[in-house]
Amino acid sequence: MTAKRGSVFTLIELLVVIVIIAILAGALMPALSRSREAARAGQCLGNQKQITLMLELYAENCKGRYPVPVGVAKYEEKGGRVGWINQLKLYKIAEKKSFRCPAEPKRDFSYSLNVHEPYSRVMRWNSWTMSRLAQAKTGTSNIILVEESPFDLFSDGDCDQDNYSQNTSPDVTGAEERHTGFTLSFADGHCAKVKHYDFDMITYYTDRFSGWLGSTWTADPAATVKNSELR
């Protein structure tokens, strides 16, 4: 009887230990998940910094003009002139992995270049210039240059993602689920992770603080749209 009682008691103890371990694991999982997403965000920020540096180097070597988005293009391993990512490789070795966020579920490329204003000024393919950005009323530290684009907005192999005709804001696809926010790079070269867009602080334009305006955008200061009118 003694042996049997000992065996039963040991089994109960084992079950208690298993329950305690399960409870602790459940409590630790959210913290581990947050740590993982923080690491992903750090890597994504690193990607953005590399991309921003490459854009600046490209502009310095092209008389102050940034790459011109020229339509859907696949990544050319040997360097191609189609697509803004391919254009970067003409002046700087651009590794393909630098253009994919670690939270990306399927696409090869995760980032979109903001060129809506340059395109809309002339209604054709166009790009930012250093002089235009230097004259920005909103300040270069507030102008979004590169952002994470929605997971389902572009084709998997499209390396020429931009917003000349589309709202690339990741807010529309649950951006907070990427890595507790999403990353942005700005025209002055700095990068940041944010949880949402605050268009009283950041902008896509040189003349106003406002969200993505689609086809209503105009370069005419008299037609400036206030952020409050977008809500």
C-alpha positions as CSV (number, residue, x, y, z in Angstrom):
1,M,0.0,0.0,0.0
2,T,2.8,2.3,0.8
3,A,4.3,2.0,-2.7
4,K,1.0,2.6,-4.3
5,R,0.3,5.7,-2.2
6,G,3.8,7.0,-3.1
7,S,3.1,6.4,-6.8
8,V,-0.2,8.2,-6.6
9,F,1.3,11.2,-4.8
10,T,4.2,11.4,-7.3
11,L,1.7,11.4,-10.2
12,I,-0.3,14.3,-8.6
13,E,2.9,16.2,-8.1
14,L,3.9,15.7,-11.7
15,L,0.5,17.0,-12.9
16,V,0.8,20.1,-10.6
17,V,4.2,20.8,-12.1
18,I,2.9,20.4,-15.6
19,V,0.0,22.8,-14.8
20,I,2.4,25.4,-13.3
21,I,4.7,25.1,-16.4
22,A,1.7,25.7,-18.7
23,I,0.6,28.7,-16.7
24,L,4.1,30.2,-16.8
25,A,4.5,29.5,-20.5
26,G,1.2,31.2,-21.2
27,A,2.3,34.2,-19.2
28,L,5.7,34.4,-21.0
29,M,4.3,34.0,-24.5
30,P,3.1,37.6,-24.9
31,A,6.5,38.9,-23.7
32,L,8.4,36.6,-26.1
33,S,6.1,37.7,-28.9
34,R,6.7,41.3,-28.2
35,S,10.5,40.7,-28.1
36,R,10.3,38.9,-31.4
37,E,8.3,41.8,-33.0
38,A,10.7,44.3,-31.5
39,A,13.6,42.5,-33.2
40,R,11.7,42.4,-36.5
41,A,11.1,46.1,-36.2
42,G,14.7,46.7,-35.5
43,Q,15.7,44.8,-38.7
44,C,13.0,46.7,-40.7
45,L,14.4,50.0,-39.4
46,G,17.8,48.8,-40.5
47,N,16.5,48.1,-44.0
48,Q,14.9,51.5,-44.2
49,K,18.2,53.2,-43.2
50,Q,20.1,51.4,-45.9
51,I,17.4,52.2,-48.5
52,T,17.4,55.9,-47.5
53,L,21.2,56.1,-47.7
54,M,21.2,54.5,-51.1
55,L,18.6,57.0,-52.3
56,E,20.7,59.9,-51.1
57,L,23.8,58.5,-52.7
58,Y,21.9,58.0,-56.0
59,A,20.6,61.6,-55.9
60,E,24.1,63.0,-55.2
61,N,25.4,61.1,-58.3
62,C,22.5,62.1,-60.5
63,K,22.6,65.9,-60.2
64,G,20.2,66.0,-57.2
65,R,17.5,63.8,-58.7
66,Y,16.1,60.7,-57.0
67,P,15.2,57.5,-58.9
68,V,12.2,57.8,-61.2
69,P,9.6,55.0,-60.8
70,V,8.9,53.7,-64.2
71,G,6.3,50.9,-63.8
72,V,6.1,47.4,-62.6
73,A,9.5,45.6,-62.7
74,K,11.2,42.5,-61.3
75,Y,14.5,42.7,-59.5
76,E,17.4,42.3,-61.9
77,E,20.2,40.5,-60.3
78,K,22.8,42.1,-62.6
79,G,21.3,45.5,-62.3
80,G,18.5,46.9,-64.4
81,R,17.4,50.4,-65.3
82,V,13.7,49.7,-64.8
83,G,12.2,50.1,-61.3
84,W,13.6,52.4,-58.6
85,I,15.2,49.6,-56.7
86,N,17.1,48.5,-59.8
87,Q,18.2,52.0,-60.5
88,L,19.7,52.2,-57.0
89,K,22.1,49.4,-58.0
90,L,23.7,51.4,-60.7
91,Y,25.4,53.5,-58.0
92,K,25.3,51.3,-54.9
93,I,25.2,47.5,-54.5
94,A,21.7,46.8,-53.3
95,E,21.1,43.4,-51.7
96,K,17.7,42.0,-52.4
97,K,17.2,41.1,-48.7
98,S,17.4,44.8,-47.8
99,F,14.0,45.4,-49.4
100,R,12.1,42.8,-47.5
101,C,10.6,43.3,-44.1
102,P,11.0,40.3,-41.8
103,A,7.3,40.4,-41.1
104,E,6.5,40.1,-44.8
105,P,4.4,37.0,-45.4
106,K,5.0,36.3,-49.1
107,R,6.3,39.3,-51.2
108,D,10.0,39.8,-52.2
109,F,9.7,43.5,-51.6
110,S,8.0,45.4,-48.7
111,Y,8.7,49.1,-49.2
112,S,7.0,51.8,-51.2
113,L,8.6,55.0,-52.5
114,N,6.6,58.2,-52.0
115,V,6.5,60.0,-55.4
116,H,2.9,61.1,-55.5
117,E,3.6,64.8,-55.4
118,P,6.4,64.8,-58.0
119,Y,4.2,62.7,-60.4
120,S,1.1,64.9,-59.8
121,R,3.0,68.1,-60.5
122,V,3.6,67.1,-64.2
123,M,1.2,64.1,-64.6
124,R,3.9,61.8,-65.8
125,W,6.7,59.7,-64.3
126,N,8.8,62.1,-62.2
127,S,10.9,62.0,-59.0
128,W,11.9,64.1,-56.1
129,T,14.9,66.5,-56.4
130,M,17.2,67.6,-53.5
131,S,16.4,71.2,-54.3
132,R,12.6,70.6,-54.1
133,L,13.0,68.9,-50.7
134,A,15.3,71.6,-49.5
135,Q,12.6,74.2,-50.1
136,A,9.8,72.2,-48.5
137,K,7.6,74.3,-46.2
138,T,6.9,71.3,-44.1
139,G,10.6,70.5,-43.5
140,T,12.4,67.4,-44.8
141,S,12.3,65.7,-41.3
142,N,8.5,65.5,-41.7
143,I,8.2,64.2,-45.3
144,I,7.7,60.5,-45.7
145,L,10.2,59.2,-48.3
146,V,9.8,55.4,-47.9
147,E,7.1,53.4,-46.1
148,E,6.0,49.8,-45.7
149,S,3.3,49.1,-48.2
150,P,0.1,47.0,-47.6
151,F,0.7,43.2,-48.0
152,D,-1.8,42.8,-50.8
153,L,-1.4,46.0,-52.8
154,F,1.4,45.0,-55.1
155,S,2.3,41.8,-56.9
156,D,4.8,39.5,-55.1
157,G,7.7,40.3,-57.4
158,D,7.1,44.0,-58.0
159,C,10.2,45.9,-56.9
160,D,8.9,49.2,-58.2
161,Q,6.4,49.9,-55.5
162,D,5.4,53.6,-55.2
163,N,2.3,55.7,-54.5
164,Y,2.0,57.8,-57.7
165,S,-1.6,56.5,-58.1
166,Q,-2.3,54.4,-55.0
167,N,-2.6,54.9,-51.3
168,T,0.2,52.8,-50.0
169,S,-0.5,53.5,-46.3
170,P,-0.1,50.3,-44.3
171,D,-2.9,51.5,-42.0
172,V,-5.4,49.8,-44.3
173,T,-4.1,46.3,-43.6
174,G,-3.7,46.3,-39.8
175,A,-0.2,47.8,-39.6
176,E,-0.1,47.3,-35.8
177,E,0.1,43.6,-36.4
178,R,3.4,43.8,-38.4
179,H,5.7,44.4,-35.5
180,T,3.7,46.5,-33.1
181,G,3.6,49.2,-35.7
182,F,5.4,50.0,-38.9
183,T,8.5,51.8,-40.1
184,L,9.0,55.0,-42.1
185,S,12.0,56.8,-43.5
186,F,12.0,60.5,-44.0
187,A,13.5,62.9,-46.6
188,D,16.2,64.1,-44.1
189,G,17.5,60.6,-43.8
190,H,16.1,59.6,-40.3
191,C,13.9,56.6,-39.8
192,A,11.3,55.8,-37.2
193,K,8.7,53.1,-36.1
194,V,5.2,54.4,-35.5
195,K,1.9,52.8,-34.5
196,H,-0.2,55.1,-36.7
197,Y,0.0,58.0,-39.0
198,D,-0.2,61.4,-37.4
199,F,-0.6,63.8,-40.3
200,D,-0.3,66.8,-38.0
201,M,3.3,65.7,-37.6
202,I,4.2,63.9,-40.8
203,T,3.3,64.3,-44.5
204,Y,3.7,63.1,-48.0
205,Y,4.0,66.7,-49.3
206,T,6.2,69.8,-49.3
207,D,3.4,72.3,-48.8
208,R,1.0,70.8,-46.2
209,F,0.5,68.4,-43.3
210,S,-2.1,66.0,-44.6
211,G,-2.8,62.4,-45.5
212,W,-2.6,60.9,-48.9
213,L,-4.9,62.9,-51.1
214,G,-5.2,60.8,-54.2
215,S,-6.2,62.5,-57.4
216,T,-7.4,65.7,-55.5
217,W,-3.8,66.8,-54.9
218,T,-2.7,70.1,-56.5
219,A,0.5,72.1,-56.3
220,D,-1.6,75.3,-56.1
221,P,-1.1,76.7,-52.5
222,A,-4.6,78.3,-52.8
223,A,-6.1,74.8,-53.0
224,T,-4.2,73.4,-50.0
225,V,-6.3,70.9,-48.1
226,K,-6.2,71.0,-44.3
227,N,-5.7,67.8,-42.4
228,S,-8.9,68.5,-40.4
229,E,-10.9,68.4,-43.6
230,L,-9.8,64.8,-44.3
231,R,-11.5,63.4,-41.2
